[in-house]
Amino acid sequence: MKIALLLAGQGTKVTEQVKELWLNNIEARRLIEVAEAQLQEPIEAWLTSDLSQDTRKAQLVTYIGSMCMYQLYKEAIGLYPSYVLGHSLGEITGLTIAGAMSYEEGLQLVDIRGKAMKAVTEGKEHLGMMAIFASPQRVEELLAGSDQIYVANYNSPKQTVIAGPKQELQEFAKQNRLENVLLGVSGAFHTYHMQEAADRVYEQLGEFTFNPNLITQVISNKHASSYPIDHIREEIASQIVSPVKWNQSIDLAKHNGVQLFVDLSPNGMFVKMFKESSSIFAFHNEDNIAALRTELKDDIEVSRHYDLYARALGVIVSTKNNSDDAEAYENIVMTGYNQIKSRIGEKVTGEDIGKTLSLLELILRTKEVPEDEIMDYRNKLAWKVG
């Protein structure tokens, strides 16, 4: 089954119940402690605080909390996600999960982003964002010709977020009799109002080095297409001023075969956003986690019976041999197969993982398996074994 993980953006609320889930999990708690040590900030105390008017703190809590949710997913479900999709800030979480950067580097990046956006919003309290419960098409038609209000998020077929001066937002909604909610954020994000922040982020990312070899696919919510990983610095900066094409990104994932979405927000925001969808599962409490485990019980059962070596053998025997070189097949494919087979059941070290993945790639290239398939097999195996 193809699974996609959905990662929250700034503004999602963390309940005491969710906080306890994180603190009671060894690895999730470690993520919080690492953040506190690196940033020298009381992150645990921030988790359930009202951070709606502090963009930096809100973004850090969202990133850290999302990584905690991901840790819970790995332990409770443990199935490879074919795609990760992050809403706004959540895209940085998605890139971290996919291996473009380490968790610690992600913390540094989010801190840079949050500080830049906070600096730009200071003194501009008249700007804000509003969720309109109407289709993007209708909202765009009503906004035609407006030079004050912009579409910031294409969230779902029935929810569109607009941004601009708060007074104009309220007048627009009232005049057109639109159901709405003024969002608890401190600026007109994803519009030209954030250009100065985007420029600052781009400049400060000059010293960052990103890993282009992702272990799962990230869908860009700026483009609603595969993430242009070769231009990651530009993308992270420009996303700050670009509308979030969330609904279009979800549609792309479905088109590419995703059958189930896991909502890793701490409050089930995506389940609420797509109320009519039966393919999105919440994950923010023990009942939700149990329900998802039941839904995926067969896949989980199959997955847990295979270690690194058994999985590698499964890949080798299931791929077609497209080569006519019998000698290479015997010397590389069969020898490699037997070498891996002899280690089934042994304890795996980090060095073993690297060697086995490299050997698997060699075997598959000897069989002349298409390169994109080779990387797909490798990524799934690498994700599973950490």
ZIMO-V905441 format. One record per helix or strand. SS is the DSSP state (a for helix, b for strand). FROM is the first residue (numbers start at 1). TO is the last residue. If there is no record, write none. Layout:
<<SS FROM TO> <SS FROM TO>>
//
This chain:
<<b 3 7> <a 16 23> <a 26 39> <a 43 46> <a 55 76> <b 83 86> <a 90 97> <a 103 121> <b 127 132> <a 136 143> <b 150 156> <b 159 165> <a 166 175> <b 180 182> <a 192 207> <b 217 220> <b 225 226> <a 229 241> <b 244 244> <a 246 255> <b 260 263> <a 269 273> <b 280 282> <a 286 295> <a 297 304> <a 308 318> <a 326 341> <a 350 366> <a 371 384>>
//
